[in-house]
Amino acid sequence: MSRAWKWLCFHLMRLAFVVRDFFEQPGSILADVGLQRGSTVLDYGCGAGSFTTAAARLVGPAGTVHAADANPAAIRHVRRIAAKRHLANVEAVRTDCATGLDDGSVDAVLLYDTFHALREASGVLAELHRVLKPTGVLSFSDHHMKHEDILAGLTAGGRFKLLRRKERVYTFAKSSPA
């Protein structure tokens, strides 16, 4: 995919998310994740950064939000909005799998509207499992997928188990891989 095409796709998606965020505010969705002041969060597939900035406010200056995306336009945008909003606790990481984060260093992973588009879903799930603390959670939503496919995709390999489902957001706990 050309750089210009990636840029155009990102900005079209960003406009769509402005509308989505008006009706379904990221902060209200994150309320169920259980983020605390000082938490470490990985927003994998951060896109336009709606959940990144909301999470950064929730975890406060003592917390950290790692915003990861494969699209360089997304990373540049997240860096710009973090600087504009004085969110020094946001770190943007360009990746399509490995994050470079330490093992067991993340309290919560946000995986929203990304899973259906992953080229290497099992590799990404292995990476998310690796960086998540034993007591951490994976908060998941993907409106492109059916309930059965979500459960099958996330629990395959035994890395994650479903804790609860609320409307369109699923919460998974880390488990030992089979």
C-alpha positions as CSV (number, residue, x, y, z in Angstrom):
1,M,0.0,0.0,0.0
2,S,1.5,3.4,-1.0
3,R,2.2,6.0,1.6
4,A,-0.4,8.4,0.1
5,W,-3.0,5.7,0.3
6,K,-2.2,4.9,3.9
7,W,-2.4,8.6,4.7
8,L,-5.8,9.0,3.0
9,C,-7.2,5.9,4.7
10,F,-6.0,7.0,8.1
11,H,-7.6,10.4,7.7
12,L,-10.9,9.0,6.5
13,M,-10.9,6.6,9.5
14,R,-10.1,9.5,11.8
15,L,-13.1,11.5,10.6
16,A,-15.4,8.5,11.1
17,F,-14.0,8.1,14.6
18,V,-14.8,11.8,15.4
19,V,-18.5,10.9,14.7
20,R,-18.3,7.6,16.7
21,D,-16.7,9.4,19.7
22,F,-19.5,11.9,19.7
23,F,-22.1,9.2,20.3
24,E,-20.0,6.7,22.2
25,Q,-17.3,8.5,24.2
26,P,-14.1,6.6,24.8
27,G,-14.0,7.5,28.5
28,S,-17.3,5.8,29.1
29,I,-16.1,2.6,27.4
30,L,-12.9,2.7,29.4
31,A,-14.8,3.0,32.7
32,D,-15.3,-0.8,32.7
33,V,-11.6,-1.6,32.1
34,G,-10.7,-0.7,35.6
35,L,-7.8,1.6,34.9
36,Q,-6.3,3.1,38.0
37,R,-4.0,6.1,38.6
38,G,-0.5,4.9,37.8
39,S,-1.6,2.0,35.5
40,T,0.3,1.1,32.4
41,V,-1.8,0.7,29.3
42,L,-1.1,-0.6,25.8
43,D,-3.5,0.8,23.2
44,Y,-2.7,-1.7,20.4
45,G,-3.9,-0.4,17.0
46,C,-4.4,3.0,18.5
47,G,-5.5,4.6,15.2
48,A,-6.5,8.2,15.8
49,G,-5.8,8.0,19.5
50,S,-9.3,8.4,20.9
51,F,-8.8,5.7,23.5
52,T,-5.1,6.7,24.0
53,T,-6.0,10.2,25.2
54,A,-8.9,9.0,27.3
55,A,-6.7,6.4,29.0
56,A,-3.9,8.9,29.5
57,R,-6.3,11.1,31.5
58,L,-7.5,8.1,33.6
59,V,-4.1,6.8,34.5
60,G,-2.8,10.3,35.2
61,P,0.8,11.5,35.1
62,A,2.1,8.6,37.2
63,G,0.7,6.1,34.6
64,T,1.8,5.4,31.0
65,V,-0.1,4.7,27.8
66,H,1.8,3.0,25.0
67,A,0.0,3.8,21.7
68,A,0.9,1.2,19.1
69,D,0.0,1.2,15.4
70,A,1.5,0.0,12.2
71,N,0.4,3.2,10.3
72,P,3.0,6.0,10.5
73,A,0.2,8.6,10.0
74,A,-1.5,7.3,13.2
75,I,1.8,7.5,15.2
76,R,2.4,11.1,14.0
77,H,-1.2,12.0,14.8
78,V,-1.1,10.5,18.3
79,R,2.2,12.3,19.0
80,R,0.7,15.6,17.9
81,I,-2.5,15.3,20.0
82,A,-0.5,14.1,23.0
83,A,1.8,17.2,22.7
84,K,-1.1,19.5,22.1
85,R,-3.0,18.2,25.2
86,H,0.2,18.1,27.3
87,L,-0.1,14.3,27.9
88,A,3.5,13.5,28.8
89,N,2.5,10.0,29.8
90,V,1.8,8.9,26.1
91,E,4.4,7.0,24.2
92,A,3.8,6.2,20.5
93,V,5.3,3.0,19.1
94,R,5.2,2.0,15.4
95,T,4.7,-1.7,15.1
96,D,2.7,-4.4,13.4
97,C,3.5,-7.0,16.2
98,A,6.4,-6.6,18.6
99,T,6.0,-3.7,21.0
100,G,9.5,-3.7,22.6
101,L,7.8,-3.5,26.1
102,D,9.1,-5.6,29.0
103,D,7.5,-8.9,29.9
104,G,4.6,-8.5,32.3
105,S,4.7,-4.7,32.3
106,V,1.2,-3.8,31.2
107,D,-1.9,-3.6,33.4
108,A,-4.4,-3.4,30.5
109,V,-4.3,-3.9,26.8
110,L,-6.9,-2.1,24.6
111,L,-7.6,-3.9,21.4
112,Y,-10.4,-2.0,19.7
113,D,-11.5,-2.4,16.1
114,T,-8.2,-3.9,15.1
115,F,-8.2,-7.6,15.4
116,H,-10.1,-8.3,12.1
117,A,-7.4,-6.5,10.1
118,L,-4.3,-8.1,11.7
119,R,-2.1,-10.0,9.3
120,E,-0.6,-12.1,12.0
121,A,-3.2,-12.3,14.7
122,S,-1.7,-15.2,16.6
123,G,1.7,-13.4,16.8
124,V,0.0,-10.3,18.1
125,L,-1.9,-12.2,20.7
126,A,1.3,-13.9,21.8
127,E,2.9,-10.4,22.1
128,L,-0.1,-9.0,24.1
129,H,0.1,-12.1,26.4
130,R,3.8,-11.6,26.9
131,V,3.5,-7.9,27.9
132,L,0.4,-8.3,30.1
133,K,0.9,-8.6,33.8
134,P,-0.6,-11.9,35.3
135,T,-3.4,-9.9,36.8
136,G,-3.9,-7.7,33.7
137,V,-6.8,-7.5,31.4
138,L,-7.3,-7.4,27.6
139,S,-10.3,-5.2,26.7
140,F,-11.6,-6.1,23.3
141,S,-14.1,-4.8,20.8
142,D,-14.4,-5.3,17.1
143,H,-17.7,-4.5,15.4
144,H,-16.5,-6.2,12.2
145,M,-16.6,-9.6,14.0
146,K,-19.4,-11.9,15.2
147,H,-19.5,-13.0,18.9
148,E,-18.5,-16.6,18.0
149,D,-15.5,-15.5,16.0
150,I,-14.3,-13.1,18.8
151,L,-14.4,-15.9,21.3
152,A,-12.7,-18.4,19.0
153,G,-10.1,-15.9,18.0
154,L,-9.2,-14.6,21.4
155,T,-9.3,-17.9,23.3
156,A,-7.4,-20.0,20.7
157,G,-4.1,-21.2,22.1
158,G,-5.3,-20.8,25.7
159,R,-3.6,-17.4,26.2
160,F,-6.8,-15.6,27.2
161,K,-10.1,-16.5,28.8
162,L,-13.3,-14.5,28.8
163,L,-14.1,-12.7,32.1
164,R,-17.1,-10.7,31.0
165,R,-19.0,-9.1,28.2
166,K,-20.8,-5.8,28.3
167,E,-22.6,-4.8,25.1
168,R,-19.9,-4.8,22.5
169,V,-16.8,-4.8,24.8
170,Y,-15.3,-8.0,26.0
171,T,-12.8,-8.4,28.9
172,F,-10.3,-11.2,28.8
173,A,-7.9,-12.3,31.5
174,K,-4.5,-13.7,30.9
175,S,-4.2,-17.4,31.3
176,S,-1.3,-19.9,30.7
177,P,-1.1,-20.9,27.1
178,A,-1.9,-24.5,26.3
